[in-house]
Amino acid sequence: MRLITAQIWLERYFEEGSRPADLTLQRWLRSGKIPGKKVGGSWYVDEHAWLAEGDDLVERVLKAG
């Protein structure tokens, strides 16, 4: 599991004009559409789980290195 802040995830995977609103991302995280967790008052995206999209082999490769 590699947790990154929601803001870093948005900056890394979306172009400036195509980023979803913060409330939309929070809704996706709460519903499980985007894997992540809330720590304190901040949301974090599980980048490895998001990249693997449920593929166990990809998840193991990402964890290994």
PQR file of N, CA, C, O and H, with PARSE charges and radii, in Angstrom:
ATOM      1  N   MET A   1       0.854  -1.173   0.000 -0.4000 1.5000
ATOM      2  CA  MET A   1       0.000   0.000   0.000 -0.0000 2.0000
ATOM      3  C   MET A   1       0.899   1.235   0.000  0.5500 1.7000
ATOM      4  O   MET A   1       1.800   1.375   0.827 -0.5500 1.4000
ATOM      5  N   ARG A   2       0.627   2.110  -0.939 -0.4000 1.5000
ATOM      6  CA  ARG A   2       1.351   3.371  -0.982 -0.0000 2.0000
ATOM      7  C   ARG A   2       0.332   4.494  -0.957  0.5500 1.7000
ATOM      8  O   ARG A   2      -0.374   4.725  -1.939 -0.5500 1.4000
ATOM      9  H   ARG A   2      -0.105   1.996  -1.611  0.4000 1.0000
ATOM     10  N   LEU A   3       0.256   5.188   0.164 -0.4000 1.5000
ATOM     11  CA  LEU A   3      -0.709   6.264   0.311 -0.0000 2.0000
ATOM     12  C   LEU A   3      -0.088   7.589  -0.107  0.5500 1.7000
ATOM     13  O   LEU A   3       1.011   7.938   0.324 -0.5500 1.4000
ATOM     14  H   LEU A   3       0.829   5.000   0.961  0.4000 1.0000
ATOM     15  N   ILE A   4      -0.801   8.318  -0.947 -0.4000 1.5000
ATOM     16  CA  ILE A   4      -0.404   9.667  -1.323 -0.0000 2.0000
ATOM     17  C   ILE A   4      -1.585  10.594  -1.073  0.5500 1.7000
ATOM     18  O   ILE A   4      -2.737  10.159  -1.080 -0.5500 1.4000
ATOM     19  H   ILE A   4      -1.694   8.035  -1.297  0.4000 1.0000
ATOM     20  N   THR A   5      -1.299  11.854  -0.854 -0.4000 1.5000
ATOM     21  CA  THR A   5      -2.398  12.784  -0.593 -0.0000 2.0000
ATOM     22  C   THR A   5      -3.295  12.887  -1.824  0.5500 1.7000
ATOM     23  O   THR A   5      -2.859  12.672  -2.955 -0.5500 1.4000
ATOM     24  H   THR A   5      -0.364  12.208  -0.848  0.4000 1.0000
ATOM     25  N   ALA A   6      -4.527  13.214  -1.577 -0.4000 1.5000
ATOM     26  CA  ALA A   6      -5.485  13.350  -2.667 -0.0000 2.0000
ATOM     27  C   ALA A   6      -5.029  14.432  -3.644  0.5500 1.7000
ATOM     28  O   ALA A   6      -5.204  14.277  -4.853 -0.5500 1.4000
ATOM     29  H   ALA A   6      -4.881  13.389  -0.658  0.4000 1.0000
ATOM     30  N   GLN A   7      -4.453  15.515  -3.149 -0.4000 1.5000
ATOM     31  CA  GLN A   7      -3.983  16.595  -4.023 -0.0000 2.0000
ATOM     32  C   GLN A   7      -2.848  16.126  -4.927  0.5500 1.7000
ATOM     33  O   GLN A   7      -2.834  16.448  -6.115 -0.5500 1.4000
ATOM     34  H   GLN A   7      -4.310  15.641  -2.167  0.4000 1.0000
ATOM     35  N   ILE A   8      -1.906  15.377  -4.386 -0.4000 1.5000
ATOM     36  CA  ILE A   8      -0.804  14.861  -5.203 -0.0000 2.0000
ATOM     37  C   ILE A   8      -1.349  13.913  -6.267  0.5500 1.7000
ATOM     38  O   ILE A   8      -0.900  13.943  -7.412 -0.5500 1.4000
ATOM     39  H   ILE A   8      -1.917  15.116  -3.421  0.4000 1.0000
ATOM     40  N   TRP A   9      -2.313  13.073  -5.897 -0.4000 1.5000
ATOM     41  CA  TRP A   9      -2.917  12.142  -6.857 -0.0000 2.0000
ATOM     42  C   TRP A   9      -3.571  12.908  -8.004  0.5500 1.7000
ATOM     43  O   TRP A   9      -3.408  12.551  -9.171 -0.5500 1.4000
ATOM     44  H   TRP A   9      -2.678  13.048  -4.966  0.4000 1.0000
ATOM     45  N   LEU A  10      -4.307  13.958  -7.666 -0.4000 1.5000
ATOM     46  CA  LEU A  10      -4.950  14.774  -8.696 -0.0000 2.0000
ATOM     47  C   LEU A  10      -3.915  15.402  -9.626  0.5500 1.7000
ATOM     48  O   LEU A  10      -4.080  15.392 -10.846 -0.5500 1.4000
ATOM     49  H   LEU A  10      -4.439  14.248  -6.718  0.4000 1.0000
ATOM     50  N   GLU A  11      -2.859  15.941  -9.048 -0.4000 1.5000
ATOM     51  CA  GLU A  11      -1.818  16.598  -9.855 -0.0000 2.0000
ATOM     52  C   GLU A  11      -1.076  15.593 -10.735  0.5500 1.7000
ATOM     53  O   GLU A  11      -0.675  15.919 -11.852 -0.5500 1.4000
ATOM     54  H   GLU A  11      -2.725  15.949  -8.057  0.4000 1.0000
ATOM     55  N   ARG A  12      -0.896  14.380 -10.232 -0.4000 1.5000
ATOM     56  CA  ARG A  12      -0.135  13.368 -10.960 -0.0000 2.0000
ATOM     57  C   ARG A  12      -0.917  12.762 -12.121  0.5500 1.7000
ATOM     58  O   ARG A  12      -0.335  12.464 -13.164 -0.5500 1.4000
ATOM     59  H   ARG A  12      -1.222  14.116  -9.324  0.4000 1.0000
ATOM     60  N   TYR A  13      -2.216  12.577 -11.960 -0.4000 1.5000
ATOM     61  CA  TYR A  13      -2.984  11.806 -12.939 -0.0000 2.0000
ATOM     62  C   TYR A  13      -4.008  12.607 -13.746  0.5500 1.7000
ATOM     63  O   TYR A  13      -4.688  12.042 -14.603 -0.5500 1.4000
ATOM     64  H   TYR A  13      -2.689  12.820 -11.113  0.4000 1.0000
ATOM     65  N   PHE A  14      -4.127  13.890 -13.492 -0.4000 1.5000
ATOM     66  CA  PHE A  14      -5.077  14.719 -14.233 -0.0000 2.0000
ATOM     67  C   PHE A  14      -4.397  15.990 -14.711  0.5500 1.7000
ATOM     68  O   PHE A  14      -3.591  16.583 -13.993 -0.5500 1.4000
ATOM     69  H   PHE A  14      -3.575  14.349 -12.795  0.4000 1.0000
ATOM     70  N   GLU A  15      -4.726  16.405 -15.926 -0.4000 1.5000
ATOM     71  CA  GLU A  15      -4.264  17.692 -16.446 -0.0000 2.0000
ATOM     72  C   GLU A  15      -4.998  18.806 -15.707  0.5500 1.7000
ATOM     73  O   GLU A  15      -6.063  18.585 -15.131 -0.5500 1.4000
ATOM     74  H   GLU A  15      -5.380  15.924 -16.509  0.4000 1.0000
ATOM     75  N   GLU A  16      -4.430  19.978 -15.729 -0.4000 1.5000
ATOM     76  CA  GLU A  16      -4.971  21.120 -14.998 -0.0000 2.0000
ATOM     77  C   GLU A  16      -6.463  21.347 -15.250  0.5500 1.7000
ATOM     78  O   GLU A  16      -7.213  21.527 -14.291 -0.5500 1.4000
ATOM     79  H   GLU A  16      -3.565  20.157 -16.197  0.4000 1.0000
ATOM     80  N   GLY A  17      -6.905  21.344 -16.474 -0.4000 1.5000
ATOM     81  CA  GLY A  17      -8.301  21.637 -16.769 -0.0000 2.0000
ATOM     82  C   GLY A  17      -9.264  20.470 -16.625  0.5500 1.7000
ATOM     83  O   GLY A  17     -10.476  20.649 -16.744 -0.5500 1.4000
ATOM     84  H   GLY A  17      -6.295  21.197 -17.253  0.4000 1.0000
ATOM     85  N   SER A  18      -8.735  19.271 -16.369 -0.4000 1.5000
ATOM     86  CA  SER A  18      -9.607  18.103 -16.322 -0.0000 2.0000
ATOM     87  C   SER A  18      -9.743  17.492 -14.922  0.5500 1.7000
ATOM     88  O   SER A  18     -10.361  16.439 -14.766 -0.5500 1.4000
ATOM     89  H   SER A  18      -7.750  19.127 -16.273  0.4000 1.0000
ATOM     90  N   ARG A  19      -9.180  18.132 -13.922 -0.4000 1.5000
ATOM     91  CA  ARG A  19      -9.238  17.586 -12.558 -0.0000 2.0000
ATOM     92  C   ARG A  19     -10.643  17.685 -11.995  0.5500 1.7000
ATOM     93  O   ARG A  19     -11.308  18.710 -12.141 -0.5500 1.4000
ATOM     94  H   ARG A  19      -8.678  18.988 -14.049  0.4000 1.0000
ATOM     95  N   PRO A  20     -11.096  16.612 -11.346 -0.5600 1.5000
ATOM     96  CA  PRO A  20     -12.407  16.689 -10.689  0.2800 2.0000
ATOM     97  C   PRO A  20     -12.326  17.612  -9.470  0.5500 1.7000
ATOM     98  O   PRO A  20     -11.247  17.862  -8.932 -0.5500 1.4000
ATOM     99  N   ALA A  21     -13.453  18.094  -9.065 -0.4000 1.5000
ATOM    100  CA  ALA A  21     -13.527  18.951  -7.880 -0.0000 2.0000
ATOM    101  C   ALA A  21     -13.145  18.149  -6.639  0.5500 1.7000
ATOM    102  O   ALA A  21     -13.274  16.925  -6.616 -0.5500 1.4000
ATOM    103  H   ALA A  21     -14.329  17.891  -9.503  0.4000 1.0000
ATOM    104  N   ASP A  22     -12.677  18.844  -5.620 -0.4000 1.5000
ATOM    105  CA  ASP A  22     -12.287  18.180  -4.369 -0.0000 2.0000
ATOM    106  C   ASP A  22     -13.444  17.380  -3.770  0.5500 1.7000
ATOM    107  O   ASP A  22     -13.248  16.269  -3.277 -0.5500 1.4000
ATOM    108  H   ASP A  22     -12.572  19.838  -5.639  0.4000 1.0000
ATOM    109  N   LEU A  23     -14.645  17.946  -3.815 -0.4000 1.5000
ATOM    110  CA  LEU A  23     -15.807  17.235  -3.268 -0.0000 2.0000
ATOM    111  C   LEU A  23     -16.107  15.966  -4.048  0.5500 1.7000
ATOM    112  O   LEU A  23     -16.523  14.963  -3.467 -0.5500 1.4000
ATOM    113  H   LEU A  23     -14.804  18.848  -4.216  0.4000 1.0000
ATOM    114  N   THR A  24     -15.899  16.001  -5.359 -0.4000 1.5000
ATOM    115  CA  THR A  24     -16.109  14.806  -6.179 -0.0000 2.0000
ATOM    116  C   THR A  24     -15.112  13.727  -5.785  0.5500 1.7000
ATOM    117  O   THR A  24     -15.488  12.566  -5.624 -0.5500 1.4000
ATOM    118  H   THR A  24     -15.561  16.815  -5.831  0.4000 1.0000
ATOM    119  N   LEU A  25     -13.853  14.095  -5.629 -0.4000 1.5000
ATOM    120  CA  LEU A  25     -12.832  13.125  -5.225 -0.0000 2.0000
ATOM    121  C   LEU A  25     -13.144  12.553  -3.851  0.5500 1.7000
ATOM    122  O   LEU A  25     -12.999  11.349  -3.641 -0.5500 1.4000
ATOM    123  H   LEU A  25     -13.547  15.038  -5.759  0.4000 1.0000
ATOM    124  N   GLN A  26     -13.566  13.383  -2.919 -0.4000 1.5000
ATOM    125  CA  GLN A  26     -13.925  12.887  -1.589 -0.0000 2.0000
ATOM    126  C   GLN A  26     -15.086  11.900  -1.667  0.5500 1.7000
ATOM    127  O   GLN A  26     -15.094  10.889  -0.965 -0.5500 1.4000
ATOM    128  H   GLN A  26     -13.685  14.361  -3.090  0.4000 1.0000
ATOM    129  N   ARG A  27     -16.058  12.192  -2.517 -0.4000 1.5000
ATOM    130  CA  ARG A  27     -17.200  11.284  -2.696 -0.0000 2.0000
ATOM    131  C   ARG A  27     -16.731   9.952  -3.266  0.5500 1.7000
ATOM    132  O   ARG A  27     -17.185   8.897  -2.822 -0.5500 1.4000
ATOM    133  H   ARG A  27     -16.052  13.013  -3.087  0.4000 1.0000
ATOM    134  N   TRP A  28     -15.815   9.987  -4.259 -0.4000 1.5000
ATOM    135  CA  TRP A  28     -15.256   8.758  -4.839 -0.0000 2.0000
ATOM    136  C   TRP A  28     -14.511   7.950  -3.789  0.5500 1.7000
ATOM    137  O   TRP A  28     -14.613   6.724  -3.761 -0.5500 1.4000
ATOM    138  H   TRP A  28     -15.447  10.844  -4.620  0.4000 1.0000
ATOM    139  N   LEU A  29     -13.760   8.629  -2.920 -0.4000 1.5000
ATOM    140  CA  LEU A  29     -13.015   7.929  -1.868 -0.0000 2.0000
ATOM    141  C   LEU A  29     -13.964   7.308  -0.842  0.5500 1.7000
ATOM    142  O   LEU A  29     -13.785   6.156  -0.446 -0.5500 1.4000
ATOM    143  H   LEU A  29     -13.677   9.625  -2.942  0.4000 1.0000
ATOM    144  N   ARG A  30     -14.970   8.068  -0.414 -0.4000 1.5000
ATOM    145  CA  ARG A  30     -15.940   7.543   0.568 -0.0000 2.0000
ATOM    146  C   ARG A  30     -16.696   6.337   0.028  0.5500 1.7000
ATOM    147  O   ARG A  30     -16.973   5.393   0.768 -0.5500 1.4000
ATOM    148  H   ARG A  30     -15.115   9.004  -0.736  0.4000 1.0000
ATOM    149  N   SER A  31     -17.029   6.363  -1.257 -0.4000 1.5000
ATOM    150  CA  SER A  31     -17.822   5.283  -1.847 -0.0000 2.0000
ATOM    151  C   SER A  31     -16.971   4.068  -2.228  0.5500 1.7000
ATOM    152  O   SER A  31     -17.510   2.996  -2.506 -0.5500 1.4000
ATOM    153  H   SER A  31     -16.804   7.129  -1.858  0.4000 1.0000
ATOM    154  N   GLY A  32     -15.645   4.232  -2.242 -0.4000 1.5000
ATOM    155  CA  GLY A  32     -14.767   3.125  -2.611 -0.0000 2.0000
ATOM    156  C   GLY A  32     -14.445   3.073  -4.098  0.5500 1.7000
ATOM    157  O   GLY A  32     -13.749   2.162  -4.546 -0.5500 1.4000
ATOM    158  H   GLY A  32     -15.208   5.102  -2.016  0.4000 1.0000
ATOM    159  N   LYS A  33     -14.938   4.031  -4.862 -0.4000 1.5000
ATOM    160  CA  LYS A  33     -14.648   4.071  -6.296 -0.0000 2.0000
ATOM    161  C   LYS A  33     -13.147   4.266  -6.526  0.5500 1.7000
ATOM    162  O   LYS A  33     -12.577   3.716  -7.469 -0.5500 1.4000
ATOM    163  H   LYS A  33     -15.504   4.771  -4.498  0.4000 1.0000
ATOM    164  N   ILE A  34     -12.521   5.049  -5.658 -0.4000 1.5000
ATOM    165  CA  ILE A  34     -11.073   5.233  -5.630 -0.0000 2.0000
ATOM    166  C   ILE A  34     -10.597   4.656  -4.294  0.5500 1.7000
ATOM    167  O   ILE A  34     -11.111   5.045  -3.245 -0.5500 1.4000
ATOM    168  H   ILE A  34     -12.984   5.496  -4.892  0.4000 1.0000
ATOM    169  N   PRO A  35      -9.613   3.726  -4.310 -0.5600 1.5000
ATOM    170  CA  PRO A  35      -9.158   3.145  -3.050  0.2800 2.0000
ATOM    171  C   PRO A  35      -8.362   4.152  -2.228  0.5500 1.7000
ATOM    172  O   PRO A  35      -7.458   4.812  -2.740 -0.5500 1.4000
ATOM    173  N   GLY A  36      -8.701   4.260  -0.975 -0.4000 1.5000
ATOM    174  CA  GLY A  36      -7.986   5.184  -0.107 -0.0000 2.0000
ATOM    175  C   GLY A  36      -8.511   5.115   1.305  0.5500 1.7000
ATOM    176  O   GLY A  36      -9.338   4.267   1.640 -0.5500 1.4000
ATOM    177  H   GLY A  36      -9.436   3.724  -0.559  0.4000 1.0000
ATOM    178  N   LYS A  37      -8.018   6.022   2.130 -0.4000 1.5000
ATOM    179  CA  LYS A  37      -8.482   6.059   3.511 -0.0000 2.0000
ATOM    180  C   LYS A  37      -8.338   7.459   4.056  0.5500 1.7000
ATOM    181  O   LYS A  37      -7.556   8.269   3.557 -0.5500 1.4000
ATOM    182  H   LYS A  37      -7.347   6.711   1.858  0.4000 1.0000
ATOM    183  N   LYS A  38      -9.100   7.722   5.078 -0.4000 1.5000
ATOM    184  CA  LYS A  38      -9.061   9.020   5.729 -0.0000 2.0000
ATOM    185  C   LYS A  38      -8.214   8.879   6.996  0.5500 1.7000
ATOM    186  O   LYS A  38      -8.476   8.020   7.837 -0.5500 1.4000
ATOM    187  H   LYS A  38      -9.735   7.064   5.483  0.4000 1.0000
ATOM    188  N   VAL A  39      -7.221   9.714   7.116 -0.4000 1.5000
ATOM    189  CA  VAL A  39      -6.359   9.721   8.291 -0.0000 2.0000
ATOM    190  C   VAL A  39      -6.478  11.104   8.905  0.5500 1.7000
ATOM    191  O   VAL A  39      -6.114  12.104   8.288 -0.5500 1.4000
ATOM    192  H   VAL A  39      -7.008  10.412   6.433  0.4000 1.0000
ATOM    193  N   GLY A  40      -6.992  11.151  10.129 -0.4000 1.5000
ATOM    194  CA  GLY A  40      -7.287  12.447  10.723 -0.0000 2.0000
ATOM    195  C   GLY A  40      -8.376  13.116   9.903  0.5500 1.7000
ATOM    196  O   GLY A  40      -9.463  12.560   9.746 -0.5500 1.4000
ATOM    197  H   GLY A  40      -7.288  10.338  10.631  0.4000 1.0000
ATOM    198  N   GLY A  41      -8.101  14.291   9.384 -0.4000 1.5000
ATOM    199  CA  GLY A  41      -9.080  14.980   8.562 -0.0000 2.0000
ATOM    200  C   GLY A  41      -8.727  14.985   7.085  0.5500 1.7000
ATOM    201  O   GLY A  41      -9.387  15.655   6.290 -0.5500 1.4000
ATOM    202  H   GLY A  41      -7.218  14.743   9.512  0.4000 1.0000
ATOM    203  N   SER A  42      -7.688  14.240   6.710 -0.4000 1.5000
ATOM    204  CA  SER A  42      -7.221  14.272   5.322 -0.0000 2.0000
ATOM    205  C   SER A  42      -7.420  12.934   4.631  0.5500 1.7000
ATOM    206  O   SER A  42      -7.281  11.876   5.243 -0.5500 1.4000
ATOM    207  H   SER A  42      -7.152  13.696   7.355  0.4000 1.0000
ATOM    208  N   TRP A  43      -7.750  12.997   3.337 -0.4000 1.5000
ATOM    209  CA  TRP A  43      -7.906  11.802   2.523 -0.0000 2.0000
ATOM    210  C   TRP A  43      -6.607  11.461   1.828  0.5500 1.7000
ATOM    211  O   TRP A  43      -5.877  12.346   1.380 -0.5500 1.4000
ATOM    212  H   TRP A  43      -7.863  13.856   2.839  0.4000 1.0000
ATOM    213  N   TYR A  44      -6.319  10.164   1.738 -0.4000 1.5000
ATOM    214  CA  TYR A  44      -5.151   9.650   1.034 -0.0000 2.0000
ATOM    215  C   TYR A  44      -5.606   8.586   0.045  0.5500 1.7000
ATOM    216  O   TYR A  44      -6.490   7.784   0.343 -0.5500 1.4000
ATOM    217  H   TYR A  44      -6.912   9.445   2.102  0.4000 1.0000
ATOM    218  N   VAL A  45      -4.997   8.588  -1.128 -0.4000 1.5000
ATOM    219  CA  VAL A  45      -5.310   7.607  -2.163 -0.0000 2.0000
ATOM    220  C   VAL A  45      -4.279   6.490  -2.082  0.5500 1.7000
ATOM    221  O   VAL A  45      -3.080   6.755  -1.990 -0.5500 1.4000
ATOM    222  H   VAL A  45      -4.279   9.239  -1.370  0.4000 1.0000
ATOM    223  N   ASP A  46      -4.740   5.234  -2.115 -0.4000 1.5000
ATOM    224  CA  ASP A  46      -3.845   4.079  -2.180 -0.0000 2.0000
ATOM    225  C   ASP A  46      -3.431   3.933  -3.648  0.5500 1.7000
ATOM    226  O   ASP A  46      -4.137   3.322  -4.451 -0.5500 1.4000
ATOM    227  H   ASP A  46      -5.713   5.018  -2.189  0.4000 1.0000
ATOM    228  N   GLU A  47      -2.287   4.500  -3.973 -0.4000 1.5000
ATOM    229  CA  GLU A  47      -1.857   4.559  -5.364 -0.0000 2.0000
ATOM    230  C   GLU A  47      -1.640   3.179  -5.965  0.5500 1.7000
ATOM    231  O   GLU A  47      -2.004   2.947  -7.117 -0.5500 1.4000
ATOM    232  H   GLU A  47      -1.714   4.996  -3.321  0.4000 1.0000
ATOM    233  N   HIS A  48      -1.056   2.260  -5.209 -0.4000 1.5000
ATOM    234  CA  HIS A  48      -0.812   0.917  -5.738 -0.0000 2.0000
ATOM    235  C   HIS A  48      -2.115   0.191  -6.058  0.5500 1.7000
ATOM    236  O   HIS A  48      -2.239  -0.431  -7.112 -0.5500 1.4000
ATOM    237  H   HIS A  48      -0.760   2.448  -4.272  0.4000 1.0000
ATOM    238  N   ALA A  49      -3.075   0.269  -5.159 -0.4000 1.5000
ATOM    239  CA  ALA A  49      -4.365  -0.390  -5.408 -0.0000 2.0000
ATOM    240  C   ALA A  49      -5.069   0.245  -6.600  0.5500 1.7000
ATOM    241  O   ALA A  49      -5.700  -0.454  -7.393 -0.5500 1.4000
ATOM    242  H   ALA A  49      -2.974   0.775  -4.302  0.4000 1.0000
ATOM    243  N   TRP A  50      -4.966   1.566  -6.731 -0.4000 1.5000
ATOM    244  CA  TRP A  50      -5.612   2.249  -7.853 -0.0000 2.0000
ATOM    245  C   TRP A  50      -4.968   1.835  -9.176  0.5500 1.7000
ATOM    246  O   TRP A  50      -5.674   1.582 -10.153 -0.5500 1.4000
ATOM    247  H   TRP A  50      -4.454   2.134  -6.086  0.4000 1.0000
ATOM    248  N   LEU A  51      -3.636   1.763  -9.218 -0.4000 1.5000
ATOM    249  CA  LEU A  51      -2.946   1.362 -10.440 -0.0000 2.0000
ATOM    250  C   LEU A  51      -3.216  -0.101 -10.792  0.5500 1.7000
ATOM    251  O   LEU A  51      -3.340  -0.451 -11.965 -0.5500 1.4000
ATOM    252  H   LEU A  51      -3.062   1.968  -8.425  0.4000 1.0000
ATOM    253  N   ALA A  52      -3.306  -0.952  -9.763 -0.4000 1.5000
ATOM    254  CA  ALA A  52      -3.520  -2.384 -10.000 -0.0000 2.0000
ATOM    255  C   ALA A  52      -4.946  -2.688 -10.430  0.5500 1.7000
ATOM    256  O   ALA A  52      -5.176  -3.682 -11.118 -0.5500 1.4000
ATOM    257  H   ALA A  52      -3.206  -0.667  -8.810  0.4000 1.0000
ATOM    258  N   GLU A  53      -5.904  -1.863 -10.045 -0.4000 1.5000
ATOM    259  CA  GLU A  53      -7.316  -2.044 -10.379 -0.0000 2.0000
ATOM    260  C   GLU A  53      -7.805  -3.462 -10.106  0.5500 1.7000
ATOM    261  O   GLU A  53      -8.524  -4.039 -10.922 -0.5500 1.4000
ATOM    262  H   GLU A  53      -5.717  -1.056  -9.485  0.4000 1.0000
ATOM    263  N   GLY A  54      -7.420  -4.027  -8.965 -0.4000 1.5000
ATOM    264  CA  GLY A  54      -7.890  -5.350  -8.579 -0.0000 2.0000
ATOM    265  C   GLY A  54      -7.075  -6.507  -9.139  0.5500 1.7000
ATOM    266  O   GLY A  54      -7.410  -7.663  -8.881 -0.5500 1.4000
ATOM    267  H   GLY A  54      -6.835  -3.559  -8.303  0.4000 1.0000
ATOM    268  N   ASP A  55      -6.026  -6.237  -9.891 -0.4000 1.5000
ATOM    269  CA  ASP A  55      -5.175  -7.287 -10.462 -0.0000 2.0000
ATOM    270  C   ASP A  55      -4.114  -7.669  -9.429  0.5500 1.7000
ATOM    271  O   ASP A  55      -3.230  -6.870  -9.123 -0.5500 1.4000
ATOM    272  H   ASP A  55      -5.754  -5.298 -10.101  0.4000 1.0000
ATOM    273  N   ASP A  56      -4.199  -8.896  -8.889 -0.4000 1.5000
ATOM    274  CA  ASP A  56      -3.295  -9.331  -7.824 -0.0000 2.0000
ATOM    275  C   ASP A  56      -1.836  -9.329  -8.251  0.5500 1.7000
ATOM    276  O   ASP A  56      -0.967  -8.965  -7.460 -0.5500 1.4000
ATOM    277  H   ASP A  56      -4.917  -9.546  -9.138  0.4000 1.0000
ATOM    278  N   LEU A  57      -1.551  -9.726  -9.481 -0.4000 1.5000
ATOM    279  CA  LEU A  57      -0.172  -9.753  -9.963 -0.0000 2.0000
ATOM    280  C   LEU A  57       0.419  -8.341 -10.001  0.5500 1.7000
ATOM    281  O   LEU A  57       1.545  -8.123  -9.553 -0.5500 1.4000
ATOM    282  H   LEU A  57      -2.257 -10.022 -10.124  0.4000 1.0000
ATOM    283  N   VAL A  58      -0.331  -7.402 -10.527 -0.4000 1.5000
ATOM    284  CA  VAL A  58       0.144  -6.020 -10.582 -0.0000 2.0000
ATOM    285  C   VAL A  58       0.365  -5.493  -9.174  0.5500 1.7000
ATOM    286  O   VAL A  58       1.356  -4.809  -8.918 -0.5500 1.4000
ATOM    287  H   VAL A  58      -1.246  -7.579 -10.890  0.4000 1.0000
ATOM    288  N   GLU A  59      -0.533  -5.797  -8.272 -0.4000 1.5000
ATOM    289  CA  GLU A  59      -0.410  -5.357  -6.881 -0.0000 2.0000
ATOM    290  C   GLU A  59       0.868  -5.904  -6.253  0.5500 1.7000
ATOM    291  O   GLU A  59       1.582  -5.172  -5.567 -0.5500 1.4000
ATOM    292  H   GLU A  59      -1.339  -6.352  -8.480  0.4000 1.0000
ATOM    293  N   ARG A  60       1.165  -7.189  -6.481 -0.4000 1.5000
ATOM    294  CA  ARG A  60       2.382  -7.775  -5.910 -0.0000 2.0000
ATOM    295  C   ARG A  60       3.642  -7.142  -6.498  0.5500 1.7000
ATOM    296  O   ARG A  60       4.611  -6.917  -5.773 -0.5500 1.4000
ATOM    297  H   ARG A  60       0.585  -7.784  -7.038  0.4000 1.0000
ATOM    298  N   VAL A  61       3.643  -6.854  -7.794 -0.4000 1.5000
ATOM    299  CA  VAL A  61       4.800  -6.211  -8.426 -0.0000 2.0000
ATOM    300  C   VAL A  61       5.006  -4.815  -7.853  0.5500 1.7000
ATOM    301  O   VAL A  61       6.138  -4.432  -7.559 -0.5500 1.4000
ATOM    302  H   VAL A  61       2.856  -7.037  -8.383  0.4000 1.0000
ATOM    303  N   LEU A  62       3.935  -4.054  -7.692 -0.4000 1.5000
ATOM    304  CA  LEU A  62       4.046  -2.707  -7.141 -0.0000 2.0000
ATOM    305  C   LEU A  62       4.550  -2.730  -5.701  0.5500 1.7000
ATOM    306  O   LEU A  62       5.341  -1.873  -5.307 -0.5500 1.4000
ATOM    307  H   LEU A  62       3.015  -4.366  -7.931  0.4000 1.0000
ATOM    308  N   LYS A  63       4.102  -3.697  -4.920 -0.4000 1.5000
ATOM    309  CA  LYS A  63       4.562  -3.813  -3.535 -0.0000 2.0000
ATOM    310  C   LYS A  63       6.027  -4.198  -3.461  0.5500 1.7000
ATOM    311  O   LYS A  63       6.748  -3.749  -2.570 -0.5500 1.4000
ATOM    312  H   LYS A  63       3.460  -4.394  -5.239  0.4000 1.0000
ATOM    313  N   ALA A  64       6.474  -5.033  -4.403 -0.4000 1.5000
ATOM    314  CA  ALA A  64       7.856  -5.516  -4.374 -0.0000 2.0000
ATOM    315  C   ALA A  64       8.857  -4.441  -4.771  0.5500 1.7000
ATOM    316  O   ALA A  64      10.018  -4.501  -4.365 -0.5500 1.4000
ATOM    317  H   ALA A  64       5.889  -5.398  -5.127  0.4000 1.0000
ATOM    318  N   GLY A  65       8.435  -3.475  -5.544 -0.4000 1.5000
ATOM    319  CA  GLY A  65       9.494  -2.600  -5.940 -0.0000 2.0000
ATOM    320  C   GLY A  65       9.213  -1.295  -6.419  0.5500 1.7000
ATOM    321  O   GLY A  65      10.132  -0.550  -6.757 -0.5500 1.4000
ATOM    322  H   GLY A  65       7.492  -3.426  -5.874  0.4000 1.0000
TER
END
